[in-house]
C-alpha cells in the first residue's frame, strides 16, 4: 500500500495551505528552557492549542519531535501532557527533551484539552456518517503541526521524529507511514494486531477515534508500521498491557519486519518488551526512547 492509498483509506482530508499558522499566546523562560503556548491555525477554520518546549538559547537548527499526546479518557489533558506529564508516564517529556537540545511540539487533538467541548463519541459518529473518520481528522491536524514545526527557523526539517504513548503511539506510526518526511518514529504501549485483539474482545478498550471502516480488509497495523521502513522505528510494549498482549504484538511484528528486511534496514527496527509491565512507561522504555531520539542529534 502506498502512503497516498493509506491516506485515502484513513480519510485524511487535504487541508488548505495556511501561510500564517501560529498565534503566540505566551512564552515562559525558566532554567534554560523556553515554553511557548500557541494557537495553531490548522486550516478549514480549525484552531488548536499547542505547546512548544525548546532550549532558551538559540543554536541554529535543532532536531525536533512532533509529540502525539495520549487518550486515557483524560480529555482535559491533551497537549499539556508535554509540559505536565500524565499518570502513565514517568514524567513530562517536554523539559527533558529541551535539556537535550530538542524543539518539541504537541497540539490538542479534537475532543481533548481546549477542544474538549467536542465529545469523542458524538464527533466520531457524526464524521463516520459524513464519510470521514476521527482518526483522519486527527492525523490531518498533526500533519499541520508537522508543517509548522518544519517551517520554524530553529528546527532542522530533516531531523523531525514522531513520538507518542497509547493513542499517541498509534498516531505516531500512522503518521510515519503517510508522511515520508518524518525522520524516525518511537511509540509506547499501543502496537498490536487489531484482528487478534478483536478475537479476544480487547479491541473494545480502544476509543472510537480508532474506528476506520474497511481497514482490516486492506491492511493491518503491522503492515502500516512497516511502511515506515527504512527509517528507524522503536516499539515499546508491556506484556501485561491488555492493549498489547504478546500474541497480538508478535503478529504485528511479524507483519512489520518483512518491510525492514526488504529495505536492508533490519537494524533500524527495535522492539523493547517489558514482561511484567502494563499500560505504563518504564525506566527501560524511557532510556530506549531517549537513546533513539539522540540518534538525530
C-alpha positions as CSV (number, residue, x, y, z in Angstrom):
1,X,0.0,0.0,0.0
2,X,1.3,3.5,-0.9
3,X,1.2,6.4,1.6
4,X,-1.5,8.1,-0.7
5,X,-3.6,4.9,-0.7
6,X,-3.4,4.7,3.1
7,X,-4.3,8.4,3.5
8,X,-7.4,7.7,1.4
9,X,-8.3,4.6,3.5
10,X,-7.9,6.6,6.7
11,X,-9.9,9.5,5.2
12,X,-7.2,12.1,5.9
13,X,-8.5,15.3,4.4
14,X,-6.5,17.7,2.3
15,X,-6.4,21.0,4.2
16,X,-5.8,24.4,2.5
17,X,-2.3,25.8,2.9
18,X,-2.1,28.3,5.7
19,X,0.7,31.0,5.4
20,X,0.2,32.5,8.9
21,X,-0.3,29.4,11.0
22,X,0.6,30.4,14.5
23,X,-0.6,32.9,17.2
24,X,1.9,33.2,20.1
25,X,-0.1,33.4,23.4
26,X,2.8,33.3,25.8
27,X,6.5,32.4,26.2
28,X,7.9,31.4,29.6
29,X,11.6,31.0,30.2
30,X,13.0,29.2,33.2
31,X,16.2,27.3,33.9
32,X,17.3,27.4,30.3
33,X,14.0,26.1,28.9
34,X,11.5,28.1,27.0
35,X,7.9,27.0,26.8
36,X,5.7,28.6,24.2
37,X,1.9,28.5,24.4
38,X,0.5,28.8,20.9
39,X,-2.7,28.7,18.9
40,X,-2.2,26.9,15.6
41,X,-4.4,27.5,12.5
42,X,-5.0,24.1,11.1
43,X,-6.9,25.1,8.0
44,X,-10.6,25.0,7.2
45,X,-11.3,27.3,10.1
46,X,-9.8,24.9,12.7
47,X,-7.6,26.0,15.5
48,X,-5.9,24.2,18.3
49,X,-3.9,25.0,21.4
50,X,-0.3,23.8,21.2
51,X,2.9,23.9,23.3
52,X,6.5,24.1,22.2
53,X,9.4,23.3,24.5
54,X,12.9,24.2,23.5
55,X,16.3,25.4,24.8
56,X,16.2,29.1,25.7
57,X,19.5,29.9,23.8
58,X,19.5,29.9,20.0
59,X,21.9,27.5,18.4
60,X,20.9,27.2,14.7
61,X,18.6,24.5,13.5
62,X,17.9,21.8,16.1
63,X,16.4,18.3,15.9
64,X,12.7,18.2,16.7
65,X,9.9,16.0,17.9
66,X,6.3,16.0,17.0
67,X,4.8,14.7,20.3
68,X,1.5,13.0,20.0
69,X,-0.5,13.0,23.2
70,X,-2.3,10.1,24.8
71,X,-6.0,9.4,25.4
72,X,-6.6,7.5,28.7
73,X,-10.1,9.1,28.9
74,X,-8.4,12.1,30.3
75,X,-9.9,14.6,27.9
76,X,-8.8,17.5,30.0
77,X,-5.1,16.8,29.5
78,X,-4.5,17.0,25.8
79,X,-1.3,18.9,24.7
80,X,-0.4,19.8,28.3
81,X,0.9,16.2,28.6
82,X,4.1,17.7,27.0
83,X,4.7,20.0,29.9
84,X,2.9,18.4,32.8
85,X,3.0,14.6,32.0
86,X,0.3,12.1,32.9
87,X,0.0,9.2,35.3
88,X,1.1,6.6,32.7
89,X,4.4,8.4,32.1
90,X,7.5,8.6,34.4
91,X,7.4,12.4,33.9
92,X,6.8,15.1,31.3
93,X,9.0,14.8,28.1
94,X,9.0,18.5,27.1
95,X,11.5,19.8,29.7
96,X,13.6,16.7,29.4
97,X,13.9,16.9,25.6
98,X,14.6,20.6,25.7
99,X,17.6,20.0,28.0
100,X,18.8,17.5,25.4
101,X,18.6,20.2,22.7
102,X,15.3,19.3,21.0
103,X,12.4,21.5,19.9
104,X,9.2,19.6,20.7
105,X,5.6,20.4,19.7
106,X,2.4,19.0,21.0
107,X,-1.1,20.1,20.0
108,X,-4.6,19.3,21.3
109,X,-6.4,16.7,19.3
110,X,-10.2,17.0,18.7
111,X,-12.1,16.3,21.9
112,X,-9.0,16.9,24.1
113,X,-7.6,19.9,26.1
114,X,-9.1,23.1,25.0
115,X,-11.1,21.2,22.3
116,X,-12.9,19.0,24.9
117,X,-16.2,20.7,24.2
118,X,-16.3,18.3,21.2
119,X,-17.2,14.9,22.6
120,X,-15.3,11.9,21.1
121,X,-18.3,9.6,20.7
122,X,-20.6,12.2,19.1
123,X,-17.8,13.6,16.9
124,X,-16.7,10.1,15.7
125,X,-20.3,9.1,14.9
126,X,-21.0,12.4,13.0
127,X,-17.8,12.1,11.0
128,X,-18.5,8.4,10.1
129,X,-22.0,9.3,8.9
130,X,-20.4,12.0,6.7
131,X,-17.9,9.5,5.2
132,X,-15.0,10.8,7.3
133,X,-13.2,9.5,10.3
134,X,-12.0,11.0,13.6
135,X,-8.6,9.3,13.0
136,X,-8.3,11.0,9.7
137,X,-9.1,14.4,11.2
138,X,-6.6,13.9,14.0
139,X,-3.9,12.9,11.5
140,X,-4.6,16.0,9.4
141,X,-4.2,18.2,12.5
142,X,-0.9,16.5,13.3
143,X,0.3,17.0,9.7
144,X,-0.5,20.7,10.1
145,X,1.5,20.6,13.3
146,X,4.4,18.9,11.4
147,X,4.3,21.5,8.7
148,X,4.5,24.3,11.3
149,X,7.4,22.6,13.1
150,X,9.3,22.0,9.9
151,X,8.9,25.7,9.0
152,X,10.4,27.1,12.2
153,X,13.8,28.8,11.9
154,X,15.1,26.8,14.9
155,X,14.2,23.4,13.5
156,X,16.1,21.2,11.0
157,X,13.3,19.9,8.8
158,X,15.3,16.7,8.0
159,X,15.5,15.8,11.7
160,X,11.9,15.6,13.0
161,X,10.7,12.5,14.8
162,X,7.2,11.5,15.8
163,X,6.6,10.1,19.3
164,X,3.7,9.1,21.5
165,X,2.2,6.8,24.1
166,X,-1.1,4.9,23.7
167,X,-3.3,6.9,21.3
168,X,-0.2,9.0,20.6
169,X,1.7,5.8,19.7
170,X,-0.9,4.9,17.1
171,X,-0.8,8.5,15.8
172,X,3.0,8.4,15.6
173,X,3.3,5.3,13.5
174,X,0.3,6.1,11.3
175,X,1.9,9.5,10.7
176,X,5.3,7.9,9.9
177,X,3.5,5.7,7.3
178,X,1.8,8.6,5.5
179,X,4.4,11.3,5.8
180,X,7.9,10.3,4.5
181,X,9.5,13.5,5.8
182,X,9.2,12.2,9.3
183,X,12.8,11.0,10.0
184,X,12.1,8.3,12.7
185,X,9.2,7.1,14.9
186,X,9.1,5.9,18.5
187,X,6.0,4.7,20.2
188,X,4.9,3.2,23.5
189,X,2.1,0.9,24.7
190,X,-0.2,0.6,21.6
191,X,1.4,-1.7,19.0
192,X,-0.7,-4.8,18.4
193,X,-2.5,-6.7,15.7
194,X,-6.1,-5.4,15.7
195,X,-7.6,-8.6,14.3
196,X,-6.1,-10.5,17.2
197,X,-7.5,-8.0,19.6
198,X,-10.9,-8.4,18.1
199,X,-10.8,-12.2,18.6
200,X,-10.4,-11.7,22.3
201,X,-12.6,-8.6,22.7
202,X,-9.7,-6.4,23.7
203,X,-10.3,-4.1,20.8
204,X,-13.2,-2.6,22.8
205,X,-10.7,-1.0,25.1
206,X,-9.8,1.5,22.3
207,X,-11.6,4.8,21.8
208,X,-13.9,5.5,18.9
209,X,-11.2,7.6,17.3
210,X,-9.6,4.3,16.0
211,X,-12.7,3.2,14.1
212,X,-11.7,3.1,10.4
213,X,-14.2,1.4,8.1
214,X,-12.7,-1.4,5.9
215,X,-9.1,-1.1,7.3
216,X,-8.7,-4.8,8.1
217,X,-9.9,-5.8,4.6
218,X,-7.0,-3.9,3.1
219,X,-4.1,-3.9,5.6
220,X,-3.1,-4.3,9.2
221,X,-1.4,-2.3,11.9
222,X,1.8,-4.3,11.5
223,X,1.9,-3.6,7.8
224,X,1.2,0.1,8.3
225,X,4.1,0.3,10.7
226,X,6.2,-1.5,8.1
227,X,5.6,1.4,5.7
228,X,8.0,3.5,7.9
229,X,10.9,1.3,6.7
230,X,13.8,2.0,6.1
231,X,13.5,4.9,8.6
232,X,14.3,3.9,12.2
233,X,11.4,2.8,14.4
234,X,11.3,2.0,18.2
235,X,8.4,0.0,19.6
236,X,7.9,-0.4,23.3
237,X,5.3,-2.7,24.8
238,X,4.3,-4.3,28.1
239,X,3.4,-8.0,28.1
240,X,0.7,-7.4,30.8
241,X,-0.8,-4.5,29.0
242,X,-4.3,-5.5,27.8
243,X,-3.8,-3.4,24.7
244,X,-0.6,-5.2,23.7
245,X,-0.9,-8.9,24.7
246,X,2.1,-10.9,23.4
247,X,0.2,-12.8,20.7
248,X,-1.1,-9.6,19.2
249,X,2.3,-7.9,19.4
250,X,4.0,-10.9,17.8
251,X,1.6,-10.9,14.9
252,X,2.0,-7.2,14.3
253,X,5.8,-7.5,14.4
254,X,5.7,-10.5,12.0
255,X,3.9,-8.3,9.6
256,X,6.1,-5.3,10.1
257,X,9.5,-7.0,9.9
258,X,9.4,-8.0,6.2
259,X,9.4,-4.4,5.1
260,X,12.6,-3.7,7.1
261,X,14.2,-6.9,5.7
262,X,13.3,-5.9,2.2
263,X,14.8,-2.5,2.7
264,X,18.0,-3.9,4.2
265,X,17.2,-2.0,7.4
266,X,16.5,-4.7,9.9
267,X,18.8,-3.0,12.5
268,X,16.5,0.1,12.2
269,X,13.6,-1.7,13.8
270,X,13.8,-2.2,17.6
271,X,11.3,-3.7,20.0
272,X,11.5,-3.3,23.8
273,X,9.2,-5.7,25.6
274,X,8.7,-5.4,29.4
275,X,7.5,-8.8,30.7
276,X,5.9,-7.5,33.9
277,X,4.6,-4.2,32.8
278,X,1.1,-3.0,31.9
279,X,0.0,0.2,30.1
280,X,2.7,2.4,31.5
281,X,6.1,3.8,30.6
282,X,9.0,2.1,32.4
283,X,12.6,3.3,33.0
284,X,13.8,0.9,30.3
285,X,11.4,2.3,27.8
286,X,12.4,5.9,28.7
287,X,16.1,5.1,28.3
288,X,15.4,3.5,25.0
289,X,13.4,6.4,23.7
290,X,16.0,9.0,24.7
291,X,18.8,7.0,23.1
292,X,16.7,6.5,20.0
293,X,15.9,10.3,19.7
294,X,19.5,11.1,20.5
295,X,20.4,9.4,17.2
296,X,19.2,12.6,15.5
297,X,21.5,14.9,17.4
